[in-house]
């Protein structure tokens, strides 16, 4: 019995490793939620109605890359990212939006899960974070669209 268990573990350990070509970040919900371009200005209104202007400082999407995993190419999930930074010239406060897309070989981008992490960074080093999850069954969330392009 011990011999069968050891043989089974050895076979499991020998499961094929494979690689998959992963695309650049391409989730349509990210661009539908808030399309941004470098240099565009947005006004953020907080819960008290205070408004502040922010300019898109940078947008960094992952480049295509190769990911490896066990099993077949269909089993390999690619983690794709897009980071967008908005900065206030008046206060040097930053909003950092990081989208994380979990790309699977068999699902089109609109059917893949997406996370959005928003970090608000104060000049003094204080940070406030919030995470949102989008799924094909829950593509919308409420009260997130506090930024309006001007």
GIFENKA-V259912 format. One line per field, one symbol per residue. phi: phi as a letter, one per 30 degrees, with the letter a starting at -180 (. if undefined). Layout:
BEGIN
phi: ???
END
This chain:
BEGIN
phi: .ddddddddddddceecbbbdcddeadddddddadbbeidcbcccdddidcbcbcdcabbcddeaccbadjcedddccccbbcbccbdddcidbcccccbccdcdccdedccdbcbcccccdedjdbbbbcbccbedbdbbcicddcbdc
END
